[in-house]
């Protein structure tokens, strides 16, 4: 049985002393990767990491599931067509190509006594869970997502387990974007964005039992999900707003929420859902302005939210209480707007800063994915990193400030995970339009929370220049053909960046302990979504012979 490689300490390379300070992330000792991979039609591109790092494959899209179904047979490809379209394939008539299932956010856990389809097999103790963001259609026409577990200690035949493909009510498992582990409820929490998005919980045992929690948190385009020591569930929504032709920008349309459960050990009992509201420098709430796109996109509030040095007051506003409002599904986004929540430009994920006592919450926003956006950097058009600070995680008031304002070189921020007390790894999801406009594929950045990014000479360190694999290159070419109807994305979005020691207890909540990558059981994972759907583990190059 394959076992994980040993984890010696992070190497310190003497040559780093010769590199300018702006090109090295202090405390990380990672060398800046000088350039993003170019976006060249028809050309596959390799991934490039800081030279102190290397990566190994832990799962690929064509890796078979140990317990396949008629529709779900491999890790990243559905069984509704061939992995590569044959010549003269006609999508819709002859299943021109298999649907890519797009494994998304990674959640690493160290668990004992995990079982699987083979009752006689020892599945080990190290596991990586993912929900899948896309996939085929179920027999009733519903989107068919699923939950997988990569058994990191297992042999090839038992490497990937299908944990669930349906919800407890018998409906197909939804498409999933975000995930985390809730040690109080002893459940994986899973979010889905887009129409019909929401929150689900799944047991860790095999097969997983999955419950729908949309009657408690509402139907929303949720992506980021975290749990604090009070058992409060923090949710970050990614709902793209209306496009304005004048500004070439998207209306801010997404919110940050938190659910305070009645019983943190059983989320199905309900609770209170709140939305974050930000006040501008005049003390007025920054709210959604329906029908006034330019006022939202180029509003005073959006400008102040993306201005270095400003600290804006925040407060939480109640939008749903299951004791009073019941548990019927409701529109969380509409409720947030009605209550005066502050819309942001696609805030996709958030994490607690380790060592802060869960008083600092770092939020990554994607922005417009368009180099021609009229919002520009000043109004968040290229995304941003914000820090929300409160006296305690349950405090009703706090303040928010800009950490980093995106631009055409660094932007479209998506997943994030802390590497140390002060540095957070942030990865991009630029999309094909911005790839082509900037001639650059996605990158991963080290954002230092203590750096002065208002100084134009202070820049983040690129630790990963994402490439494009052969399958994604083929998909990009198919999508470029007019009226073909092929459905798979042609980029290789960087997703699922995850630094964790796998502790499933409350002491292991992300943000409870300062990470020490490659030491004390801390491991680093990411997924190259779309294309071959490959999940990697990043390792310290010093362990190589």
C-alpha positions as CSV (number, residue, x, y, z in Angstrom):
1,X,0.0,0.0,0.0
2,X,1.4,3.4,-1.0
3,X,2.1,5.7,2.0
4,X,2.7,9.5,2.0
5,X,6.2,10.8,1.6
6,X,7.9,12.1,4.7
7,X,7.6,15.8,5.4
8,X,11.0,17.4,6.4
9,X,11.3,21.1,7.1
10,X,10.9,23.8,4.5
11,X,14.3,24.5,2.9
12,X,16.0,27.8,3.1
13,X,17.9,28.6,-0.1
14,X,21.0,30.8,0.3
15,X,20.6,32.3,-3.1
16,X,17.4,34.0,-2.0
17,X,19.6,36.6,-0.3
18,X,20.5,37.8,-3.7
19,X,16.9,38.3,-4.9
20,X,15.2,41.7,-4.4
21,X,12.9,41.9,-1.4
22,X,9.9,42.6,-3.6
23,X,10.4,39.2,-5.3
24,X,10.5,37.1,-2.2
25,X,7.7,36.4,0.3
26,X,9.2,37.0,3.7
27,X,9.0,33.9,5.9
28,X,8.1,31.6,2.9
29,X,11.4,31.7,1.2
30,X,9.7,31.2,-2.1
31,X,11.2,32.6,-5.3
32,X,8.9,34.7,-7.5
33,X,7.9,32.9,-10.7
34,X,8.6,35.8,-13.1
35,X,5.9,35.3,-15.7
36,X,2.4,33.8,-16.1
37,X,2.1,31.1,-18.7
38,X,1.0,32.7,-22.0
39,X,-2.4,31.9,-23.5
40,X,-1.6,30.6,-27.0
41,X,-4.4,29.0,-29.0
42,X,-3.7,25.3,-29.7
43,X,-0.7,25.2,-27.4
44,X,-0.6,23.3,-24.1
45,X,1.5,24.9,-21.3
46,X,3.1,23.3,-18.3
47,X,2.6,24.5,-14.7
48,X,5.5,26.3,-13.1
49,X,6.1,26.5,-9.3
50,X,8.6,28.4,-7.2
51,X,11.8,26.4,-7.5
52,X,11.7,25.5,-3.8
53,X,8.6,23.4,-4.5
54,X,7.5,20.5,-6.7
55,X,4.2,18.7,-7.1
56,X,2.9,15.2,-7.5
57,X,-0.4,14.0,-8.9
58,X,-2.8,12.5,-6.4
59,X,-5.7,12.1,-8.8
60,X,-6.5,12.6,-12.5
61,X,-9.8,12.9,-14.3
62,X,-9.5,9.5,-15.9
63,X,-8.6,7.7,-12.6
64,X,-11.5,5.2,-12.2
65,X,-13.8,5.3,-9.2
66,X,-13.7,2.1,-7.2
67,X,-17.5,2.0,-7.1
68,X,-18.7,3.4,-10.4
69,X,-22.3,4.0,-11.5
70,X,-23.7,3.9,-15.0
71,X,-23.2,7.7,-15.3
72,X,-20.2,8.3,-13.0
73,X,-17.2,6.1,-13.7
74,X,-14.1,8.2,-13.2
75,X,-12.8,11.1,-11.0
76,X,-13.2,13.9,-13.5
77,X,-15.1,12.6,-16.6
78,X,-18.7,11.5,-16.7
79,X,-19.7,8.4,-18.7
80,X,-22.0,10.4,-21.1
81,X,-19.5,10.4,-24.0
82,X,-15.9,9.9,-25.0
83,X,-13.1,11.7,-23.2
84,X,-11.9,13.2,-26.5
85,X,-14.6,13.9,-29.2
86,X,-14.2,11.7,-32.3
87,X,-14.0,13.2,-35.7
88,X,-17.3,14.7,-36.9
89,X,-19.0,14.3,-33.5
90,X,-22.3,16.1,-33.2
91,X,-23.0,17.3,-29.7
92,X,-26.5,16.6,-28.6
93,X,-27.0,13.9,-31.1
94,X,-24.2,11.5,-30.3
95,X,-22.8,12.6,-27.0
96,X,-19.9,14.4,-28.7
97,X,-17.8,14.4,-25.5
98,X,-17.9,13.4,-21.9
99,X,-18.9,16.1,-19.4
100,X,-16.0,17.2,-17.2
101,X,-17.1,17.0,-13.6
102,X,-14.7,19.6,-12.3
103,X,-13.6,18.6,-8.7
104,X,-13.4,21.8,-6.7
105,X,-12.5,22.9,-3.2
106,X,-10.3,20.4,-1.4
107,X,-10.8,19.4,2.3
108,X,-8.0,17.3,3.9
109,X,-8.8,15.2,6.9
110,X,-6.9,12.6,9.0
111,X,-9.4,10.0,10.1
112,X,-9.4,6.6,11.7
113,X,-11.6,3.7,10.8
114,X,-12.8,5.0,7.5
115,X,-14.6,2.4,5.4
116,X,-15.4,2.0,1.7
117,X,-17.0,-0.3,-0.8
118,X,-14.5,-3.0,0.0
119,X,-15.1,-4.1,3.6
120,X,-11.9,-6.1,3.7
121,X,-9.6,-3.2,2.7
122,X,-7.7,-0.8,5.0
123,X,-8.3,2.6,3.5
124,X,-5.6,4.3,5.6
125,X,-6.0,7.5,7.5
126,X,-5.3,10.4,5.1
127,X,-8.2,11.6,2.9
128,X,-9.0,14.4,0.5
129,X,-12.7,15.2,-0.1
130,X,-14.1,17.2,-3.0
131,X,-17.5,18.1,-4.3
132,X,-17.7,18.4,-8.1
133,X,-18.8,21.6,-9.7
134,X,-20.2,20.3,-13.0
135,X,-21.1,17.0,-14.7
136,X,-23.8,15.2,-16.7
137,X,-27.5,15.2,-16.5
138,X,-29.3,12.7,-14.3
139,X,-32.2,10.5,-15.6
140,X,-34.7,13.2,-14.5
141,X,-32.7,15.9,-16.3
142,X,-31.3,17.4,-13.1
143,X,-27.6,18.3,-12.9
144,X,-25.7,15.3,-11.5
145,X,-23.0,16.2,-9.1
146,X,-21.2,14.0,-6.6
147,X,-18.9,13.8,-3.6
148,X,-15.5,12.0,-3.9
149,X,-12.9,10.9,-1.4
150,X,-9.3,10.5,-2.5
151,X,-7.8,7.8,-0.3
152,X,-4.2,9.1,-0.2
153,X,-2.9,5.9,1.4
154,X,-4.6,3.5,-0.9
155,X,-3.6,1.5,-3.9
156,X,-4.8,2.3,-7.4
157,X,-7.9,0.1,-7.2
158,X,-9.1,1.8,-4.1
159,X,-7.7,5.3,-4.7
160,X,-11.0,7.2,-5.3
161,X,-14.3,6.5,-3.6
162,X,-17.7,7.8,-4.8
163,X,-19.1,8.9,-1.4
164,X,-22.5,10.1,-2.6
165,X,-24.4,10.9,-5.8
166,X,-27.8,11.7,-4.3
167,X,-29.3,13.7,-1.4
168,X,-31.2,12.0,1.4
169,X,-34.5,12.9,-0.3
170,X,-33.5,10.8,-3.3
171,X,-32.7,13.7,-5.6
172,X,-29.4,13.9,-7.5
173,X,-26.5,15.4,-5.7
174,X,-26.1,19.0,-6.7
175,X,-23.1,20.7,-8.3
176,X,-20.7,21.6,-5.5
177,X,-18.1,24.5,-5.3
178,X,-17.0,24.9,-1.7
179,X,-16.3,22.6,1.2
180,X,-15.1,22.5,4.8
181,X,-15.4,20.3,7.8
182,X,-17.6,21.2,10.7
183,X,-16.3,19.4,13.8
184,X,-19.2,20.4,16.0
185,X,-21.8,18.8,13.7
186,X,-19.3,16.2,12.5
187,X,-20.3,16.9,8.9
188,X,-18.7,18.0,5.7
189,X,-20.3,21.3,4.7
190,X,-20.7,21.7,0.9
191,X,-21.9,24.7,-1.1
192,X,-23.3,25.1,-4.6
193,X,-23.4,28.3,-6.6
194,X,-25.6,29.3,-9.5
195,X,-29.3,28.8,-9.8
196,X,-30.5,26.4,-7.1
197,X,-27.3,26.9,-5.1
198,X,-27.2,26.5,-1.4
199,X,-25.7,24.5,1.5
200,X,-25.6,20.8,2.1
201,X,-24.0,18.6,4.8
202,X,-22.6,15.1,4.4
203,X,-21.5,12.5,6.8
204,X,-18.0,11.2,6.7
205,X,-18.9,7.5,6.8
206,X,-19.4,5.5,3.6
207,X,-21.8,5.9,1.9
208,X,-22.3,9.6,2.9
209,X,-25.7,10.7,3.9
210,X,-26.4,14.2,2.5
211,X,-28.9,16.7,3.8
212,X,-30.2,19.8,2.1
213,X,-29.9,22.9,4.4
214,X,-31.4,25.5,1.9
215,X,-34.4,25.9,4.2
216,X,-32.0,27.3,6.9
217,X,-29.6,29.4,4.8
218,X,-31.7,29.9,1.8
219,X,-31.1,29.4,-1.9
220,X,-28.0,31.3,-2.8
221,X,-25.0,31.2,-5.0
222,X,-22.8,30.2,-2.1
223,X,-19.1,29.2,-2.6
224,X,-16.9,30.0,0.3
225,X,-17.8,28.2,3.6
226,X,-15.9,28.3,7.0
227,X,-16.8,27.5,10.6
228,X,-15.6,29.4,13.6
229,X,-15.2,28.2,17.2
230,X,-18.8,29.2,18.2
231,X,-20.1,26.8,15.5
232,X,-21.1,29.8,13.3
233,X,-21.1,29.0,9.6
234,X,-19.7,31.8,7.4
235,X,-20.8,31.8,3.8
236,X,-19.4,33.8,0.8
237,X,-21.6,34.2,-2.2
238,X,-20.5,34.3,-5.9
239,X,-23.5,35.7,-7.8
240,X,-22.5,37.6,-10.9
241,X,-24.6,40.8,-11.4
242,X,-26.1,42.4,-14.4
243,X,-23.7,43.6,-17.1
244,X,-23.7,47.3,-17.9
245,X,-22.8,48.2,-21.5
246,X,-21.7,51.7,-20.6
247,X,-19.2,50.8,-17.9
248,X,-18.4,47.3,-19.3
249,X,-18.7,46.1,-15.7
250,X,-20.8,43.7,-13.6
251,X,-23.1,45.1,-11.0
252,X,-22.0,44.1,-7.5
253,X,-24.5,41.4,-6.6
254,X,-22.9,39.0,-4.0
255,X,-23.0,39.1,-0.2
256,X,-21.2,37.7,2.9
257,X,-23.4,35.8,5.3
258,X,-23.1,34.0,8.6
259,X,-25.5,31.4,10.2
260,X,-25.7,31.2,13.9
261,X,-27.2,27.8,14.5
262,X,-29.6,27.0,17.3
263,X,-27.6,23.9,18.0
264,X,-24.0,23.8,16.6
265,X,-24.1,20.0,16.8
266,X,-27.2,19.7,14.6
267,X,-27.5,22.4,11.8
268,X,-30.9,20.9,10.7
269,X,-32.5,22.5,13.8
270,X,-32.2,25.9,12.2
271,X,-30.8,29.3,13.3
272,X,-30.4,32.9,12.4
273,X,-28.9,34.1,9.1
274,X,-27.3,37.5,8.9
275,X,-25.8,39.5,6.0
276,X,-22.8,41.8,6.3
277,X,-23.5,45.5,5.8
278,X,-20.7,48.1,5.2
279,X,-21.0,51.8,6.0
280,X,-19.2,54.4,3.8
281,X,-17.1,57.2,5.3
282,X,-20.3,59.3,5.8
283,X,-21.8,56.5,7.9
284,X,-24.3,55.5,5.2
285,X,-24.9,51.8,4.3
286,X,-23.5,50.7,1.0
287,X,-26.5,48.9,-0.5
288,X,-27.6,47.4,-3.8
289,X,-29.2,49.9,-6.1
290,X,-31.6,48.0,-8.3
291,X,-32.0,49.6,-11.7
292,X,-29.0,51.9,-11.3
293,X,-26.1,49.9,-12.6
294,X,-23.7,52.8,-13.1
295,X,-24.5,54.0,-9.6
296,X,-23.5,50.6,-8.2
297,X,-20.5,49.9,-10.4
298,X,-19.0,53.4,-10.1
299,X,-20.5,54.3,-6.8
300,X,-18.8,56.1,-3.9
301,X,-19.2,53.0,-1.8
302,X,-17.4,50.7,-4.3
303,X,-14.6,53.3,-4.6
304,X,-14.2,53.5,-0.9
305,X,-14.2,49.7,-0.5
306,X,-11.3,49.6,-3.0
307,X,-9.2,52.5,-1.5
308,X,-6.1,51.7,0.4
309,X,-6.0,53.0,4.0
310,X,-9.7,53.4,4.6
311,X,-11.3,51.4,7.4
312,X,-15.1,51.2,6.9
313,X,-17.5,50.3,9.7
314,X,-19.5,47.0,9.4
315,X,-22.4,45.5,11.1
316,X,-24.5,42.3,10.7
317,X,-28.1,42.5,9.7
318,X,-30.6,39.7,10.4
319,X,-32.4,38.4,7.3
320,X,-33.9,35.1,8.3
321,X,-34.7,33.4,11.6
322,X,-36.1,29.8,11.4
323,X,-38.0,30.2,14.6
324,X,-40.0,33.1,13.1
325,X,-39.7,32.5,9.4
326,X,-39.9,28.7,9.2
327,X,-37.7,26.4,7.2
328,X,-39.1,26.6,3.7
329,X,-36.4,27.4,1.1
330,X,-36.1,31.2,0.4
331,X,-34.0,33.5,-1.8
332,X,-31.1,34.5,0.3
333,X,-29.8,37.0,-2.2
334,X,-33.1,38.8,-2.4
335,X,-33.4,38.8,1.4
336,X,-29.9,40.3,1.7
337,X,-30.8,43.1,-0.7
338,X,-34.0,43.8,1.1
339,X,-32.2,44.0,4.4
340,X,-29.6,46.5,3.2
341,X,-26.6,44.1,2.8
342,X,-23.6,45.4,1.0
343,X,-23.0,43.8,-2.4
344,X,-19.5,42.9,-3.5
345,X,-18.0,42.1,-6.9
346,X,-18.1,38.3,-6.8
347,X,-16.5,37.5,-3.4
348,X,-15.8,33.8,-3.9
349,X,-14.1,32.7,-0.7
350,X,-13.0,33.7,2.8
351,X,-10.7,32.3,5.4
352,X,-9.9,33.2,9.0
353,X,-6.4,34.5,9.7
354,X,-4.5,32.0,11.9
355,X,-3.3,33.5,15.2
356,X,-6.0,36.2,15.2
357,X,-8.4,34.3,17.5
358,X,-10.9,34.2,14.6
359,X,-11.2,38.0,14.7
360,X,-9.9,38.5,11.2
361,X,-11.7,37.1,8.1
362,X,-9.9,37.5,4.7
363,X,-12.2,37.7,1.7
364,X,-11.2,37.2,-2.0
365,X,-13.2,38.8,-4.8
366,X,-13.0,38.0,-8.5
367,X,-14.3,41.1,-10.2
368,X,-15.3,41.4,-13.8
369,X,-12.9,39.0,-15.6
370,X,-12.6,41.6,-18.3
371,X,-9.5,43.7,-19.1
372,X,-11.8,46.4,-20.6
373,X,-14.0,46.9,-17.5
374,X,-14.8,50.5,-16.9
375,X,-14.7,49.8,-13.1
376,X,-10.9,49.4,-13.4
377,X,-8.9,48.8,-10.2
378,X,-10.3,51.8,-8.4
379,X,-13.8,50.2,-8.3
380,X,-12.8,46.6,-7.9
381,X,-13.1,45.6,-11.6
382,X,-10.1,43.2,-11.3
383,X,-11.0,41.8,-7.9
384,X,-9.6,42.5,-4.4
385,X,-8.5,41.0,-1.1
386,X,-10.3,42.5,2.0
387,X,-9.9,42.0,5.7
388,X,-12.9,42.0,8.0
389,X,-11.9,42.6,11.7
390,X,-14.2,42.1,14.7
391,X,-13.5,41.9,18.5
392,X,-14.8,38.4,18.5
393,X,-16.2,36.1,15.7
394,X,-19.7,36.6,17.0
395,X,-19.5,40.4,17.4
396,X,-22.3,42.4,15.8
397,X,-20.0,45.2,14.5
398,X,-16.5,45.5,13.1
399,X,-14.5,47.1,10.3
400,X,-13.3,46.2,6.8
401,X,-10.3,47.4,4.9
402,X,-8.6,46.8,1.6
403,X,-5.5,44.5,1.7
404,X,-4.8,44.2,-2.1
405,X,-6.5,45.7,-5.1
406,X,-6.3,43.7,-8.3
407,X,-5.1,44.7,-11.7
408,X,-4.7,43.1,-15.1
409,X,-1.6,41.2,-13.9
410,X,-2.8,40.2,-10.4
411,X,-6.6,39.7,-10.2
412,X,-9.7,37.5,-10.6
413,X,-9.0,36.1,-7.1
414,X,-10.8,32.9,-6.2
415,X,-9.7,30.3,-3.6
416,X,-7.3,31.2,-0.8
417,X,-5.6,29.4,2.1
418,X,-3.1,30.6,4.7
419,X,0.5,29.4,4.5
420,X,1.7,31.2,7.6
421,X,0.4,33.7,10.2
422,X,0.7,36.6,7.8
423,X,0.8,35.2,4.2
424,X,-2.2,33.8,2.4
425,X,-2.0,31.9,-0.9
426,X,-4.5,33.2,-3.4
427,X,-5.2,31.7,-6.8
428,X,-6.9,33.2,-9.8
429,X,-9.9,32.2,-12.0
430,X,-9.4,34.6,-15.0
431,X,-11.7,32.9,-17.5
432,X,-11.0,32.6,-21.2
433,X,-11.8,36.2,-22.1
434,X,-9.2,37.7,-19.7
435,X,-6.7,34.9,-20.6
436,X,-6.8,36.1,-24.2
437,X,-6.9,39.8,-23.4
438,X,-3.9,39.7,-21.2
439,X,-2.2,36.8,-22.9
440,X,-1.8,35.2,-19.5
441,X,-3.2,32.0,-17.9
442,X,-4.0,31.8,-14.2
443,X,-1.5,32.4,-11.4
444,X,-1.2,31.7,-7.6
445,X,0.0,34.6,-5.4
446,X,1.4,35.0,-1.9
447,X,-0.4,38.0,-0.3
448,X,1.4,39.4,2.7
449,X,-1.1,41.0,5.1
450,X,1.7,43.2,6.6
451,X,2.8,44.5,3.2
452,X,2.1,48.0,2.0
453,X,0.5,47.3,-1.4
454,X,-0.4,51.0,-1.7
455,X,3.2,51.4,-2.7
456,X,3.4,50.4,-6.4
457,X,6.9,48.9,-5.8
458,X,5.4,46.3,-3.4
459,X,4.1,43.4,-5.3
460,X,2.9,39.9,-4.5
461,X,5.1,36.8,-5.1
462,X,3.8,34.5,-7.8
463,X,4.3,30.9,-6.4
464,X,2.4,29.2,-9.2
465,X,2.1,29.9,-12.9
466,X,-0.7,27.7,-14.0
467,X,-0.6,26.1,-17.4
468,X,-3.0,24.4,-19.7
469,X,-3.1,20.6,-20.2
470,X,-3.8,18.9,-23.5
471,X,-7.4,18.1,-22.8
472,X,-8.2,21.7,-21.9
473,X,-6.3,22.9,-25.0
474,X,-8.6,20.6,-27.1
475,X,-11.7,22.0,-25.3
476,X,-10.6,25.6,-25.9
477,X,-10.2,24.8,-29.6
478,X,-13.7,23.2,-29.8
479,X,-15.3,26.2,-28.0
480,X,-13.6,28.6,-30.4
481,X,-15.5,26.9,-33.4
482,X,-18.8,28.6,-34.2
483,X,-22.0,26.8,-33.2
484,X,-20.5,23.5,-32.2
485,X,-22.3,23.1,-29.0
486,X,-19.4,21.5,-27.1
487,X,-19.9,22.1,-23.4
488,X,-16.6,21.8,-21.6
489,X,-14.5,24.8,-20.5
490,X,-11.2,25.3,-22.2
491,X,-9.2,26.8,-19.4
492,X,-7.4,25.2,-16.5
493,X,-8.7,27.2,-13.6
494,X,-6.6,27.0,-10.4
495,X,-8.8,25.9,-7.6
496,X,-8.9,24.1,-4.3
497,X,-5.7,25.6,-2.8
498,X,-5.6,24.1,0.6
499,X,-3.1,24.1,3.4
500,X,-4.1,21.9,6.4
501,X,-2.9,19.4,8.9
502,X,-6.1,17.4,8.6
503,X,-7.1,17.6,12.3
504,X,-10.9,16.9,12.4
505,X,-11.3,18.3,15.9
506,X,-12.3,21.8,16.9
507,X,-8.7,22.5,17.5
508,X,-8.1,21.8,13.8
509,X,-10.5,24.5,12.4
510,X,-8.8,26.4,9.6
511,X,-7.6,29.5,11.4
512,X,-7.1,27.9,14.8
513,X,-3.4,27.1,14.4
514,X,-0.6,28.8,12.4
515,X,0.3,26.6,9.4
516,X,3.8,25.1,9.1
517,X,3.7,23.6,5.6
518,X,5.6,20.3,5.2
519,X,6.1,20.1,8.9
520,X,4.0,18.6,11.7
521,X,1.6,16.9,9.3
522,X,0.7,20.1,7.3
523,X,0.1,19.3,3.6
524,X,-0.7,21.5,0.6
525,X,-3.1,20.6,-2.3
526,X,-4.5,22.3,-5.4
527,X,-6.7,21.2,-8.3
528,X,-6.2,22.1,-12.0
529,X,-9.8,22.2,-12.9
530,X,-11.3,21.5,-16.3
531,X,-9.3,19.7,-18.9
532,X,-7.8,16.6,-17.3
533,X,-9.1,17.6,-13.8
534,X,-5.9,16.9,-12.0
535,X,-5.4,17.3,-8.2
536,X,-1.8,17.8,-7.0
537,X,0.0,17.8,-3.8
538,X,2.7,20.4,-3.4
539,X,5.9,19.3,-1.6
540,X,9.2,20.7,-0.4
541,X,11.8,20.1,-3.0
542,X,14.3,19.3,-0.3
543,X,12.8,15.8,0.1
544,X,14.1,14.8,-3.3
545,X,17.3,12.8,-3.5
